Amino acid sequence: MALMTGQQYRDSIRDMKINVYCFGKKIENQLEHPITGPAIEAVALSYDLANDPDYQDKITTTSHITGEHINYFTHLYQNAGDFVKRLDLMRDLMRHHGMCVGARCVSGNIANGLDSITYEMDKTNNTNYHEKFRAYWTKVQREDLAVAGYITDPKGDRSKRPAEQENSDAYLRVVEEKNDGIVVRGAKVLISGASIAHEALIMPTRGMNKDEKGYAVSFAIPTNTKGLTLLHQFPSPDFRRFTPDAKGTDFGNARYGVYNACQIFFEDVFVPWDRVFMCGEYDFTAKLVGRLGPCFRCVTSACKCGHRDLLIGGSAVIAEFNGVGKAGHIRDKLSEMSHESELSYGCILGAAMKGYNSESGNFFPDGLYANVGKYQASKALWFSARMGVDISGGLVMSMHSEKDMEHPELGPLIEKYFKANPDVPTEKRMKMMRMMEYLTGIGCILVAESSQGGAPTANQQLVVNADLRKNLEEYKARVLELAGIEN
Ligand SMILES: Cc1cc2nc3c(=O)[nH]c(=O)nc-3n(C[C@H](O)[C@H](O)[C@H](O)COP(=O)(O)OP(=O)(O)OC[C@H]3O[C@@H](n4cnc5c(N)ncnc54)[C@H](O)[C@@H]3O)c2cc1C
């Protein structure tokens, strides 16, 4: 099959009749639902752009497996240039939709990790996981499927390992091995794009020990598989989508701006062997997590840089609309936002430059720079959001509704008292204010997501500290030598 169009993607997701709930109700048609509809539009754009002659080069490539023309989201990285193209794509796509395309994004990184780890598992254990994984991923590429990446488990008591948990299902596990497949039980949580993806690609969230073999499991299933229940998140910024008569201006990013993330419950779900890519190989779990972690940290940082590009643009526009576009402190703030952002982008480009190829040929970015880049990406986004609020003024958190603007008595009052720059109609200023509400994280979760999505900061500090511990003795020795002090 050739590259899917946005419409084919929309239709295919509707037809799958995925078992997803939101706000206590089953969603019968995700296309028409106020929460899932906009998120579907952001993913549909990634399909449409692949068919757009002006954009195609950025979002498609040739599969190194089949030689066929594929969407970049299904590509397995082969070298630094390949990886940088993905980073540039993430940043640029974000500028188009200001949203998350988790339904396609996380899985490419898992796939890159699994492609290499299955190769190494087979070499050590004489298994046939790599062949199975390649067959599966070839299907994903050929059918241009959206695949969500399921890593995070509920994890129960964080101070305890999986095998020590009171609830033995706190981490997803294999409860039965059969002749034709395995049965899994547990949950995966906070999964971006889960209900609007065709497939789910699942892997362990951490390294497992010998007594945790049952938790060392990786597989793929269609999102409408029997036994799966998806529960859509319901964060406060999305409430307005349920307000009768709220529309357009009230949403900021009206077309795309709802984050799709779900909790997914696996109630004894059957997975056929040809879709199982790890089952009990606990000694490869830490390697898998360690290998794909840096990929994902770079990719998620790249889209945060795109979000910041929008924030910088939005801050400049709202300053103009407020009548202070030329103020010196505004210019300084925009420049500081850009500085913080490019620091992060520079780090992840550095991670690509210092990356390496695994035995299977897959390319992986350097762990240290990937983690520093991710840490900085989150810092820079929170900083930029603060600057965005500062530049916008108090109205960014105190706006009236579109319905008020249409009201025969309130409308003229709003027009009279909320006009700022005489060259800018009040309606435009109100629209932009709502967009800033969205971009600064008051009206969307993306700013907060930058802290947890792709792992919280302590994970990045662990990598940086480990690297420092490794090098510190050498740095000390060098400076002592230079100072002429005998060690
Ligand atoms: C919007 C959003 C989208 C996401 N999308 C995806 C996705 O597509 N796929 C996916 O797999 N995951 C996804 N995630 C999950 C994300 O990876 C996790 O939120 C993240 O790894 C943190 O896990 P947690 O939320 O369980 O927090 P916790 O692990 O509970 O962390 C909370 C805090 O406790 C600290 N902590 C945790 N354990 C310990 C410990 N043992 N010792 C000391 N400190 C500890 C952490 O450092 C952190 O500061 C998403 C998250 C968000 C918010």
The ligand as a MOL file (V3000), in Angstrom:
LIG
                    3D

  0  0  0     0  0            999 V3000
M  V30 BEGIN CTAB
M  V30 COUNTS 53 58 0 0 0
M  V30 BEGIN ATOM
M  V30 1 C 1.5970 14.0460 28.6240 0
M  V30 2 C 2.4210 12.8250 28.7880 0
M  V30 3 C 2.6190 11.9810 27.7110 0
M  V30 4 C 3.3200 10.7870 27.8720 0
M  V30 5 N 3.4560 9.9320 26.8080 0
M  V30 6 C 4.0080 8.7050 27.0050 0
M  V30 7 C 4.0490 7.7430 25.9410 0
M  V30 8 O 3.6310 8.0150 24.8150 0
M  V30 9 N 4.5550 6.5130 26.1980 0
M  V30 10 C 5.0290 6.1760 27.4370 0
M  V30 11 O 5.4500 5.0430 27.5960 0
M  V30 12 N 5.0060 7.0670 28.4540 0
M  V30 13 C 4.5140 8.3160 28.2780 0
M  V30 14 N 4.4820 9.2220 29.3040 0
M  V30 15 C 4.9070 8.7850 30.6180 0
M  V30 16 C 6.2150 9.4010 31.0930 0
M  V30 17 O 7.2830 8.7270 30.4970 0
M  V30 18 C 6.1890 9.2750 32.6160 0
M  V30 19 O 5.2530 10.2260 33.0890 0
M  V30 20 C 7.5320 9.4760 33.2360 0
M  V30 21 O 8.3980 8.4460 32.8680 0
M  V30 22 C 7.4300 9.5290 34.7640 0
M  V30 23 O 6.7190 8.4420 35.2600 0
M  V30 24 P 5.5080 8.7130 36.2740 0
M  V30 25 O 4.5760 9.6470 35.6300 0
M  V30 26 O 5.0020 7.4010 36.7100 0
M  V30 27 O 6.1630 9.4860 37.4790 0
M  V30 28 P 7.0350 8.8730 38.6290 0
M  V30 29 O 7.9060 7.7950 38.1050 0
M  V30 30 O 6.1560 8.5330 39.7850 0
M  V30 31 O 7.9410 10.0990 38.9860 0
M  V30 32 C 7.5010 11.1610 39.8640 0
M  V30 33 C 8.7100 11.6850 40.5990 0
M  V30 34 O 9.2230 10.6770 41.4660 0
M  V30 35 C 10.5950 10.4380 41.1920 0
M  V30 36 N 10.8440 8.9960 41.3500 0
M  V30 37 C 10.1940 7.9700 40.7660 0
M  V30 38 N 10.6950 6.7790 41.1780 0
M  V30 39 C 11.6720 7.0660 42.0380 0
M  V30 40 C 12.5590 6.2730 42.8210 0
M  V30 41 N 12.5200 4.9300 42.7820 0
M  V30 42 N 13.4530 6.9070 43.6050 0
M  V30 43 C 13.4990 8.2680 43.6580 0
M  V30 44 N 12.6870 9.0610 42.9510 0
M  V30 45 C 11.7660 8.4720 42.1590 0
M  V30 46 C 10.8090 10.9010 39.7460 0
M  V30 47 O 12.1530 11.2620 39.4850 0
M  V30 48 C 9.8640 12.0930 39.6820 0
M  V30 49 O 10.4790 13.2340 40.1700 0
M  V30 50 C 3.8490 10.4530 29.1450 0
M  V30 51 C 3.6990 11.3480 30.2050 0
M  V30 52 C 2.9970 12.5150 30.0440 0
M  V30 53 C 2.8340 13.4280 31.2170 0
M  V30 END ATOM
M  V30 BEGIN BOND
M  V30 1 1 1 2
M  V30 2 1 2 3
M  V30 3 2 2 52
M  V30 4 2 3 4
M  V30 5 1 4 5
M  V30 6 1 4 50
M  V30 7 2 5 6
M  V30 8 1 6 7
M  V30 9 1 6 13
M  V30 10 2 7 8
M  V30 11 1 7 9
M  V30 12 1 9 10
M  V30 13 2 10 11
M  V30 14 1 10 12
M  V30 15 2 12 13
M  V30 16 1 13 14
M  V30 17 1 14 15
M  V30 18 1 14 50
M  V30 19 1 15 16
M  V30 20 1 16 17
M  V30 21 1 16 18
M  V30 22 1 18 19
M  V30 23 1 18 20
M  V30 24 1 20 21
M  V30 25 1 20 22
M  V30 26 1 22 23
M  V30 27 1 23 24
M  V30 28 2 24 25
M  V30 29 1 24 26
M  V30 30 1 24 27
M  V30 31 1 27 28
M  V30 32 2 28 29
M  V30 33 1 28 30
M  V30 34 1 28 31
M  V30 35 1 31 32
M  V30 36 1 32 33
M  V30 37 1 33 34
M  V30 38 1 33 48
M  V30 39 1 34 35
M  V30 40 1 35 36
M  V30 41 1 35 46
M  V30 42 1 36 37
M  V30 43 1 36 45
M  V30 44 2 37 38
M  V30 45 1 38 39
M  V30 46 1 39 40
M  V30 47 2 39 45
M  V30 48 1 40 41
M  V30 49 2 40 42
M  V30 50 1 42 43
M  V30 51 2 43 44
M  V30 52 1 44 45
M  V30 53 1 46 47
M  V30 54 1 46 48
M  V30 55 1 48 49
M  V30 56 2 50 51
M  V30 57 1 51 52
M  V30 58 1 52 53
M  V30 END BOND
M  V30 END CTAB
M  END
